[in-house]
């Protein structure tokens, strides 16, 4: 649970303290608005790729799918997967070790 807690703390600090102040400090240092936007985007991307994968589910692409129908099917899968992954983590069925998620067998 500690790695996930630390990820949340970094996210909260980043999104509530650092990112709102970044334009003011970077402007004083002579950075352009484009550069500030790139820094914010890079921060968000690194937050995405540095976190552990807690769950995956395959969503098939069906013949005749449009971007909207595929998107709706992906959202449906996410709505089922997110609570299940968090519940498994809370029950101790899944642990996070570094960037890896490891399944554990309770009661063994």
ROZABA-975653 format. One record per residue (C-alpha): residue number from 1; residue in three letters; x, y, z. Coordinates in pm, 1 decimal, m for minus. Example, Ala and Ser with C-alpha at 12.3 -4.5 7.8 and 13.67 -1.06 7.14 Angstrom:
BEGIN
n,res,x,y,z
1,ala,1230.0,m450.0,780.0
2,ser,1367.0,m106.0,714.0
This chain:
BEGIN
n,res,x,y,z
1,unk,0.0,0.0,0.0
2,unk,293.1,237.2,62.8
3,unk,390.9,273.2,m307.1
4,unk,34.1,365.4,m402.2
5,unk,16.3,610.8,m112.9
6,unk,339.7,774.6,m229.2
7,unk,210.4,797.6,m586.7
8,unk,m104.8,968.2,m461.6
9,unk,98.8,1211.0,m247.6
10,unk,318.8,1305.6,m544.4
11,unk,9.1,1350.3,m762.5
12,unk,m160.2,1569.6,m503.5
13,unk,150.6,1782.8,m456.5
14,unk,204.9,1805.6,m829.8
15,unk,m148.5,1888.8,m930.3
16,unk,m236.5,2117.8,m638.2
17,unk,86.2,2301.5,m560.8
18,unk,347.3,2267.2,m833.8
19,unk,140.4,2289.3,m1153.1
20,unk,m65.9,2595.6,m1052.7
21,unk,251.6,2788.4,m961.6
22,unk,457.6,2668.7,m1258.0
23,unk,341.3,2938.5,m1504.8
24,unk,432.6,3218.7,m1263.5
25,unk,781.6,3089.1,m1192.8
26,unk,854.9,2989.7,m1549.3
27,unk,740.8,3332.0,m1676.7
28,unk,985.4,3498.5,m1439.0
29,unk,1258.2,3271.3,m1576.9
30,unk,1168.3,3361.1,m1935.5
31,unk,990.1,3042.0,m2045.3
32,unk,733.1,3067.5,m2321.7
33,unk,371.9,2953.9,m2271.7
34,unk,445.3,2665.6,m2511.1
35,unk,730.2,2542.4,m2293.0
36,unk,512.0,2564.2,m1982.2
37,unk,246.3,2356.7,m2159.2
38,unk,506.2,2099.1,m2257.9
39,unk,633.6,2072.7,m1901.0
40,unk,280.0,2018.7,m1768.3
41,unk,214.0,1753.5,m2035.5
42,unk,541.1,1574.9,m1958.6
43,unk,455.1,1570.3,m1587.3
44,unk,117.0,1412.4,m1661.7
45,unk,269.7,1150.8,m1893.7
46,unk,531.6,1052.6,m1637.7
47,unk,264.3,1015.9,m1370.6
48,unk,78.2,782.2,m1604.3
49,unk,374.8,562.5,m1696.7
50,unk,533.0,551.1,m1351.9
51,unk,233.7,402.7,m1171.3
52,unk,174.5,30.7,m1132.6
53,unk,m79.4,m150.2,m1349.1
54,unk,m353.3,m270.4,m1115.4
55,unk,m570.4,m444.7,m1371.2
56,unk,m622.0,m511.5,m1739.6
57,unk,m913.3,m626.7,m1945.4
58,unk,m931.6,m699.2,m2315.0
59,unk,m1195.4,m507.0,m2509.1
60,unk,m1247.8,m650.8,m2857.8
61,unk,m1275.7,m432.5,m3165.3
62,unk,m1584.0,m556.8,m3345.0
63,unk,m1664.4,m533.1,m3712.7
64,unk,m1862.1,m218.0,m3774.9
65,unk,m1729.4,m43.6,m3464.0
66,unk,m1712.4,331.4,m3471.1
67,unk,m1485.3,529.6,m3240.0
68,unk,m1793.8,612.5,m3031.4
69,unk,m1912.7,250.7,m2991.1
70,unk,m1561.9,127.9,m2908.2
71,unk,m1516.3,410.5,m2660.5
72,unk,m1845.3,322.4,m2492.1
73,unk,m1739.1,m43.4,m2461.5
74,unk,m1401.5,58.8,m2315.2
75,unk,m1573.2,282.5,m2060.1
76,unk,m1805.5,m1.1,m1962.7
77,unk,m1506.8,m229.4,m1902.9
78,unk,m1327.3,42.1,m1702.9
79,unk,m1631.6,99.7,m1482.8
80,unk,m1626.5,m267.7,m1385.7
81,unk,m1247.8,m303.3,m1363.3
82,unk,m1159.1,0.2,m1148.7
83,unk,m1373.9,m91.3,m845.7
84,unk,m1270.0,m457.5,m873.0
85,unk,m898.9,m365.7,m877.1
86,unk,m930.7,m129.0,m582.1
87,unk,m1134.5,m386.0,m385.9
88,unk,m873.7,m657.2,m452.1
89,unk,m602.8,m419.1,m335.8
90,unk,m799.2,m331.0,m20.3
91,unk,m861.9,m701.2,59.5
92,unk,m490.3,m775.9,22.8
93,unk,m542.8,m1003.8,m277.8
94,unk,m306.8,m781.9,m477.1
95,unk,6.9,m607.7,m354.9
96,unk,227.7,m352.9,m525.0
97,unk,602.1,m412.8,m516.9
98,unk,779.5,m127.4,m687.6
99,unk,613.0,m92.3,m1025.5
100,unk,485.1,m449.2,m1026.7
101,unk,147.2,m572.9,m911.1
102,unk,160.6,m916.3,m751.0
103,unk,m136.6,m1139.5,m675.5
104,unk,m138.6,m1301.7,m333.7
105,unk,m332.9,m1599.4,m205.9
106,unk,m525.0,m1514.8,108.6
107,unk,m576.1,m1795.6,358.8
108,unk,m284.6,m2006.2,232.2
